Amino acid sequence: MTGAPTGPRRRGSSASPDPPGPPVSRFGSERPLPPGLLGRLDAICAAVSEGDAPAGRDWWPLSVWWAAAGQVPAVPAVVARPGSVGEVSAVLAACHGDGVPVTPAAGRSGVCGGAVPVFGGVALDLTGLAGVRDVHETDLLVDVGAGTWGDDLESTIRSGADLTVGHWPQSMAISTVGGWVACRGAGQYSTRYGKIEDLVAGLEVVLADGRVVRTGGRAPRSATGPDLTQLFVGAEGTLGVVTEVRLRARPAPGGEQRGAWAWPDFDAGLDACRRVLRRGATPAVLRLYDPEETPRHFPGVQGAVLVVVDEADPSLVTATMAVVEQECRAAEPLGEAPASAWSAQRNEVPSLASLAEAGIVADTVEVAAAWSALPAIHDTARAAVRAIEGTIAVSAHQSHAYPDGACLYFTFAGRPAAAAGGPAAGPDALRAAEGYYREAWDAITAATLALGGTISHHHGVGINRGRFLPDALGSGFELLVALKAALDPAGILNPGKLGLPSTFGPPPWP
Ligand SMILES: Cc1cc2nc3c(=O)[nH]c(=O)nc-3n(C[C@H](O)[C@H](O)[C@H](O)COP(=O)(O)OP(=O)(O)OC[C@H]3O[C@@H](n4cnc5c(N)ncnc54)[C@H](O)[C@@H]3O)c2cc1C
């Protein structure tokens, strides 16, 4: 039994990106298990197997280059797939006692290396904790196992109670509820429904030593000290393992409307979005593409295109779309077609492997900032990436919007000369690809931090952004280090992530 890790491939697809034979570790930072632990894990967890290549990676785009060169980032000694909170607790207690690293993992759709078992040890596959446990229809609350796939959650509560959580990440079918919480994720409809931190009402969490704690409750608000639920939202498995989640739900929407508009330049469109939010209208999707990105999504259309989709009670949708139309009156109306085209393609998963084979290094970088800072971040970050040798394209869209600011979602692609032969060209090509990748990330992150933005809106930190976290959090980073030491004194939970110091060794990247 190997659990059900999926990335980087479609859920349900049998096509593995891995070459045959034993996996080769890119980092080489894994440690052997202490004698006797494997036998004890076998006795306390129903499904335990030897570590394999799929359990050594997620959808971190750089690892697609490594996969094409026959490498995985790191290989766990063991994959444990618990079927209950009791089994999670027993596995953690055993590993805590022996000082063995445990890396929680679920859909493995994370894009920053968060589920990579950097120092080996146990990969804890949480997809066995699946299923909707309870639906409190009157209170609009849903209790769900952390390993439940996104599309399974929605289809269960829609068919059973005509409810929706409204959290629709592009990775809906390849990610889990626990992964959404751990990464502080965002659905594409977050302007109406909120990000996952707005949707979580409570958690069941297993701490590093095996203790089980519950946070939150059935009451809508509480003034009983700090919000302990939020301590684990975005912790990426470094402070505890989430086993069950209580989510806020809404009645399934009765109405939907769509529209699209175009401006000659991006900043005018951004300002229209700002005015829409400022008036209290919260259309589910308010997505603005810059003029470089527009033709890739809407062939034949020029300028900055705004796609709007709203869903809710029909009278709310009508009022919301009226505000949008008023604030877009200076723009060219494009009708419903662009929004419908976006809707039809919104869950498509890109093939990064074919880009790597062509020698192209590509990734997306989502940041967030106040409205007043967004135009400068858009300009400065793109100029910095364009200045890197080998850059083919860099563009952005505004993907999630709020009254005080929005998320800018950059895409970069480059083909540095030394990497042009792709991963098959050997170690020099791989090094050149890694170098370009690091430079592009440094450029966008530095521009964002210099202009007062936050370095991630919803993908999280994992390995890839670890080097930026002390700067991003400032004095708050010390608090995070202290929290980690208090909750996980042996440092076993997901070591090598969030830029946190680890007793197992230095960060493996860059
Ligand atoms: C094509 C594509 C599109 C995407 N679109 C979006 C999007 O629209 N919005 C968005 O927010 N993200 C998106 N992502 C990123 C990814 O899907 C999210 O980060 C998702 O939340 C990860 O969930 P997962 O179950 O796959 O977690 P994994 O990748 O398995 O793990 C991610 C991190 O969470 C930790 N973790 C997982 N489960 C638990 C748990 N139960 N308890 C504690 N820690 C845990 C892991 O240790 C790791 O650090 C996309 C990814 C891809 C590949």
The ligand as an SDF file (V2000), in Angstrom:
LIG
                    3D

 53 58  0  0  0  0  0  0  0  0999 V2000
   -2.6890   23.3020  -11.1780 C   0  0  0  0  0  0  0  0  0  0  0  0
   -2.7240   23.8500   -9.7760 C   0  0  0  0  0  0  0  0  0  0  0  0
   -3.6080   24.8740   -9.4640 C   0  0  0  0  0  0  0  0  0  0  0  0
   -3.6430   25.3960   -8.1620 C   0  0  0  0  0  0  0  0  0  0  0  0
   -4.5670   26.3590   -7.8650 N   0  0  0  0  0  0  0  0  0  0  0  0
   -4.6600   26.8280   -6.6010 C   0  0  0  0  0  0  0  0  0  0  0  0
   -5.6530   27.7900   -6.2560 C   0  0  0  0  0  0  0  0  0  0  0  0
   -6.4750   28.2110   -7.0830 O   0  0  0  0  0  0  0  0  0  0  0  0
   -5.6970   28.2330   -4.9720 N   0  0  0  0  0  0  0  0  0  0  0  0
   -4.8280   27.7620   -4.0230 C   0  0  0  0  0  0  0  0  0  0  0  0
   -4.9240   28.1970   -2.8700 O   0  0  0  0  0  0  0  0  0  0  0  0
   -3.8750   26.8660   -4.3240 N   0  0  0  0  0  0  0  0  0  0  0  0
   -3.7790   26.3770   -5.5720 C   0  0  0  0  0  0  0  0  0  0  0  0
   -2.8270   25.4300   -5.8860 N   0  0  0  0  0  0  0  0  0  0  0  0
   -1.8880   24.9680   -4.8610 C   0  0  0  0  0  0  0  0  0  0  0  0
   -2.3760   23.7480   -4.0460 C   0  0  0  0  0  0  0  0  0  0  0  0
   -3.4150   23.0790   -4.7060 O   0  0  0  0  0  0  0  0  0  0  0  0
   -2.8270   24.2050   -2.6800 C   0  0  0  0  0  0  0  0  0  0  0  0
   -1.6970   24.6810   -1.9590 O   0  0  0  0  0  0  0  0  0  0  0  0
   -3.5340   23.1380   -1.8430 C   0  0  0  0  0  0  0  0  0  0  0  0
   -4.0890   23.7650   -0.7230 O   0  0  0  0  0  0  0  0  0  0  0  0
   -2.6370   22.0040   -1.3980 C   0  0  0  0  0  0  0  0  0  0  0  0
   -3.4650   20.9660   -0.8850 O   0  0  0  0  0  0  0  0  0  0  0  0
   -2.9580   19.4560   -0.9040 P   0  0  0  0  0  0  0  0  0  0  0  0
   -4.0050   18.6160   -0.2810 O   0  0  0  0  0  0  0  0  0  0  0  0
   -2.5500   19.0720   -2.2690 O   0  0  0  0  0  0  0  0  0  0  0  0
   -1.7030   19.5660    0.0720 O   0  0  0  0  0  0  0  0  0  0  0  0
   -0.2050   19.0130   -0.1000 P   0  0  0  0  0  0  0  0  0  0  0  0
    0.4060   19.5550   -1.3270 O   0  0  0  0  0  0  0  0  0  0  0  0
   -0.1560   17.5640    0.0970 O   0  0  0  0  0  0  0  0  0  0  0  0
    0.4890   19.7280    1.1660 O   0  0  0  0  0  0  0  0  0  0  0  0
    0.6740   21.1180    1.1670 C   0  0  0  0  0  0  0  0  0  0  0  0
    1.2480   21.5420    2.5270 C   0  0  0  0  0  0  0  0  0  0  0  0
    0.2760   21.3500    3.5370 O   0  0  0  0  0  0  0  0  0  0  0  0
    0.7320   20.4190    4.5230 C   0  0  0  0  0  0  0  0  0  0  0  0
   -0.4370   19.6070    4.8380 N   0  0  0  0  0  0  0  0  0  0  0  0
   -1.2500   18.9390    3.9820 C   0  0  0  0  0  0  0  0  0  0  0  0
   -2.2640   18.3830    4.6490 N   0  0  0  0  0  0  0  0  0  0  0  0
   -2.0950   18.6970    5.9570 C   0  0  0  0  0  0  0  0  0  0  0  0
   -2.8050   18.4190    7.1380 C   0  0  0  0  0  0  0  0  0  0  0  0
   -3.9390   17.7000    7.1310 N   0  0  0  0  0  0  0  0  0  0  0  0
   -2.3330   18.9010    8.3170 N   0  0  0  0  0  0  0  0  0  0  0  0
   -1.1970   19.6430    8.3620 C   0  0  0  0  0  0  0  0  0  0  0  0
   -0.4870   19.9380    7.2570 N   0  0  0  0  0  0  0  0  0  0  0  0
   -0.9280   19.4700    6.0800 C   0  0  0  0  0  0  0  0  0  0  0  0
    1.9010   19.6860    3.8720 C   0  0  0  0  0  0  0  0  0  0  0  0
    2.8590   19.2930    4.8300 O   0  0  0  0  0  0  0  0  0  0  0  0
    2.4610   20.7610    2.9630 C   0  0  0  0  0  0  0  0  0  0  0  0
    3.2980   21.6110    3.7050 O   0  0  0  0  0  0  0  0  0  0  0  0
   -2.7640   24.8900   -7.1750 C   0  0  0  0  0  0  0  0  0  0  0  0
   -1.8820   23.8470   -7.4990 C   0  0  0  0  0  0  0  0  0  0  0  0
   -1.8590   23.3250   -8.7840 C   0  0  0  0  0  0  0  0  0  0  0  0
   -0.9190   22.2060   -9.0900 C   0  0  0  0  0  0  0  0  0  0  0  0
  1  2  1  0
  2  3  1  0
  2 52  2  0
  3  4  2  0
  4  5  1  0
  4 50  1  0
  5  6  2  0
  6  7  1  0
  6 13  1  0
  7  8  2  0
  7  9  1  0
  9 10  1  0
 10 11  2  0
 10 12  1  0
 12 13  2  0
 13 14  1  0
 14 15  1  0
 14 50  1  0
 15 16  1  0
 16 17  1  0
 16 18  1  0
 18 19  1  0
 18 20  1  0
 20 21  1  0
 20 22  1  0
 22 23  1  0
 23 24  1  0
 24 25  2  0
 24 26  1  0
 24 27  1  0
 27 28  1  0
 28 29  2  0
 28 30  1  0
 28 31  1  0
 31 32  1  0
 32 33  1  0
 33 34  1  0
 33 48  1  0
 34 35  1  0
 35 36  1  0
 35 46  1  0
 36 37  1  0
 36 45  1  0
 37 38  2  0
 38 39  1  0
 39 40  1  0
 39 45  2  0
 40 41  1  0
 40 42  2  0
 42 43  1  0
 43 44  2  0
 44 45  1  0
 46 47  1  0
 46 48  1  0
 48 49  1  0
 50 51  2  0
 51 52  1  0
 52 53  1  0
M  END
$$$$
